[in-house]
Amino acid sequence: MEMILTMGWIGLYAPLALGAIGSMIGCLRGGMAACGAMLEVESGYGRFVGVAAMPSSQTIYGIVVTMALPEKISAGNSPGIFALGVLAGLALMFSAISQGTACASAINASKSKAEVFGISLAPAALIEGFAVFAFVFALVLAGRLPE
């Protein structure tokens, strides 16, 4: 019985924790590319910093999903909370990591050819869209969990 309840608590915190881990790694990847690009260009540093911060949104999504999950953990809802929390958290984590890689690529491309800056963000925006899908469906399913 205690293990089932523990799974519920893990699931409750997983979207926030895993989303934050992914955001940290994604922002690290983008930030490293931004730092390198700043050494090679004479101006326009702000856009690199802004792009490097894009993966941070998955932490916000994780916070909202965590808050949407039932606050009362019971043997009846723990398996659902665990599954929903961990799977939503993994989706957010991997999307943030992937988005950081896409942002680093956009930064690297636009430091050499400034006119491709906007279009180079398209892959990062697509990845953000997948994170939003995972986020929205986690919210919908959270409302269907038993109390």
C-alpha positions as CSV (number, residue, x, y, z in Angstrom):
1,M,0.0,0.0,0.0
2,E,2.8,2.4,0.9
3,M,4.5,1.7,-2.4
4,I,1.4,2.6,-4.3
5,L,1.1,5.9,-2.4
6,T,4.8,6.6,-3.0
7,M,4.2,6.2,-6.7
8,G,1.5,8.8,-6.6
9,W,3.8,11.3,-4.9
10,I,6.5,10.6,-7.4
11,G,4.0,11.2,-10.2
12,L,2.8,14.4,-8.6
13,Y,6.2,16.0,-8.6
14,A,7.5,14.4,-11.9
15,P,6.2,16.9,-14.4
16,L,7.9,19.8,-12.6
17,A,11.1,18.0,-11.8
18,L,11.6,16.4,-15.2
19,G,10.5,19.5,-17.0
20,A,13.0,21.6,-15.0
21,I,15.8,19.1,-15.7
22,G,15.1,19.3,-19.4
23,S,15.0,23.1,-19.3
24,M,18.3,23.2,-17.5
25,I,20.0,21.0,-20.1
26,G,18.3,22.8,-23.0
27,C,19.2,26.2,-21.7
28,L,22.7,25.0,-21.1
29,R,23.1,23.9,-24.7
30,G,21.6,27.1,-26.1
31,G,23.6,29.2,-23.7
32,M,26.9,27.6,-24.6
33,A,26.1,28.3,-28.3
34,A,25.2,31.9,-27.4
35,C,28.4,32.4,-25.5
36,G,30.4,31.2,-28.5
37,A,28.5,33.3,-30.9
38,M,29.0,36.4,-28.8
39,L,32.7,36.0,-29.3
40,E,32.3,36.0,-33.0
41,V,29.9,38.8,-33.7
42,E,30.1,42.5,-33.0
43,S,26.4,43.2,-32.1
44,G,23.0,41.5,-31.6
45,Y,23.9,39.6,-28.5
46,G,20.4,39.9,-27.0
47,R,18.8,37.7,-29.6
48,F,21.2,34.9,-28.8
49,V,20.4,35.1,-25.1
50,G,16.7,35.2,-25.8
51,V,16.9,32.1,-28.0
52,A,19.0,30.3,-25.4
53,A,16.2,30.8,-22.9
54,M,13.5,29.2,-25.0
55,P,13.7,25.8,-23.4
56,S,12.8,27.3,-20.0
57,S,9.1,27.2,-20.9
58,Q,8.9,23.4,-20.2
59,T,9.5,24.1,-16.5
60,I,6.4,26.4,-16.5
61,Y,4.4,23.7,-18.2
62,G,5.6,21.2,-15.6
63,I,4.5,23.5,-12.8
64,V,1.0,23.9,-14.2
65,V,0.6,20.1,-14.8
66,T,1.8,19.4,-11.2
67,M,-0.8,21.9,-9.9
68,A,-3.5,20.4,-12.0
69,L,-3.0,16.9,-10.6
70,P,-5.3,15.8,-7.7
71,E,-3.9,17.0,-4.4
72,K,-5.3,14.0,-2.5
73,I,-3.2,10.9,-3.1
74,S,-5.0,7.6,-2.6
75,A,-4.6,4.0,-3.6
76,G,-7.2,4.6,-6.2
77,N,-5.6,7.5,-8.0
78,S,-1.9,6.9,-7.4
79,P,-1.3,4.7,-10.5
80,G,-2.9,7.2,-12.7
81,I,-1.1,10.1,-11.2
82,F,2.2,8.2,-11.5
83,A,1.7,7.3,-15.1
84,L,0.4,10.8,-16.2
85,G,3.0,12.7,-14.2
86,V,6.0,10.6,-15.3
87,L,5.0,10.5,-18.9
88,A,4.2,14.2,-19.1
89,G,7.4,15.0,-17.3
90,L,9.4,12.8,-19.7
91,A,7.8,14.5,-22.7
92,L,8.6,17.9,-21.3
93,M,12.2,16.9,-20.4
94,F,13.0,15.5,-23.9
95,S,11.3,18.4,-25.7
96,A,13.4,20.9,-23.6
97,I,16.6,19.1,-24.4
98,S,15.7,18.8,-28.0
99,Q,14.7,22.4,-28.2
100,G,18.0,23.5,-26.7
101,T,19.8,21.6,-29.4
102,A,17.6,23.3,-32.1
103,C,18.3,26.7,-30.5
104,A,22.0,26.1,-30.5
105,S,21.8,25.2,-34.2
106,A,19.8,28.4,-34.9
107,I,22.3,30.5,-33.0
108,N,25.2,28.9,-34.9
109,A,23.5,29.5,-38.2
110,S,22.5,33.1,-37.6
111,K,25.9,34.2,-36.2
112,S,27.3,33.6,-39.7
113,K,24.3,34.7,-41.7
114,A,22.1,37.1,-39.7
115,E,19.3,37.0,-42.3
116,V,18.4,33.4,-41.5
117,F,17.7,34.2,-37.8
118,G,13.9,34.0,-38.0
119,I,13.6,31.0,-40.2
120,S,16.3,29.1,-38.2
121,L,14.0,29.2,-35.2
122,A,11.3,27.1,-37.0
123,P,12.6,23.7,-35.7
124,A,12.7,25.1,-32.1
125,A,9.1,26.4,-32.5
126,L,7.9,23.0,-33.8
127,I,9.5,21.3,-30.8
128,E,7.7,23.8,-28.5
129,G,4.5,22.8,-30.2
130,F,5.0,19.2,-29.3
131,A,5.6,20.3,-25.7
132,V,2.4,22.2,-25.7
133,F,0.5,19.1,-27.0
134,A,1.9,17.0,-24.1
135,F,1.0,19.8,-21.7
136,V,-2.5,20.3,-22.9
137,F,-3.4,16.6,-23.0
138,A,-1.8,16.2,-19.5
139,L,-4.2,18.9,-18.2
140,V,-7.2,17.2,-19.9
141,L,-6.3,13.8,-18.5
142,A,-5.5,15.2,-15.1
143,G,-9.2,16.3,-14.9
144,R,-10.3,12.7,-15.5
145,L,-8.3,11.1,-12.7
146,P,-10.3,9.7,-9.8
147,E,-10.2,11.6,-6.5
